[in-house]
Amino acid sequence: MKTRMISLLLLILTLGMISIFPSMAYSAKSAEAYFEQGNKEFDDGDFDLALNSYSKAIELNPKYADAYNNRGNAYKRLEQFDQAIEDYAKAIKYSPKDDSFYGNRAVVYSMQGKVDLAIKDADQALKINPNNYGAYNTRGIAYARQKKYDLAIKDFAKSIEIKPDDAQTYANRGVAFQKKGDKDKALADFNKAKELNPQLAEFCDEHIAEMKKGSSKKK
């Protein structure tokens, strides 16, 4: 009888251990699962759902830098810029050597009109990764907003050198050339942008029309 009770007790303990350890493993996997779910929802354009999934991932792993970063991206798409900045700051805190986190925050700072902060973050991103073409593009936009068109064009050119098929950067450089009054180079960049991405045709054609209108006035 005593032996049977001991065996029963051991069985209960064993079952208890089985129920405990899988739940611990499940929690660890759940953070990643919620993260992947959030990525899918983000790609589908369901940004509110993505926010919820990333938040659950963070609840399970409060130091999940990628989850903070991606939740920041979702906040950005929802134009909740302050929340995005907070999440990028958390991502940087837990993974300070990831250039993309600084680059993403630079974009939001630029969207907020905080040009100096955008340049500072883009500088840091490029210090970590000199081939971050997006950071060159973001810094170029910031310089253009400061009317430092030569610096902007230099950054756009570097971005294009790294990623020559990025249509948006050609369009951005086209605007900088236009602002400088270099219409031939502007036109070439706008046409290249349209060639690479026909969805930019309306944007580029508007700027081309502005240049033509300006030329006709001078005559």
Secondary structure, DSSP 4 states (H G I P E B T S, - for coil): -HHHHHHHHHHHHHHHHHHHHHHHHHHHHHHHHHHHHHHHHHHTT-HHHHHHHHHHHHHH-TT-HHHHHHHHHHHHHTT-HHHHHHHHHHHHHH-TT-HHHHHHHHHHHHHTT-HHHHHHHHHHHHHH-TT-HHHHHHHHHHHHHTT-HHHHHHHHHHHHHH-TT-HHHHHHHHHHHHHHT-HHHHHHHHHHHHHH-GGGHHHHHHHHHHHHHHHHHH-
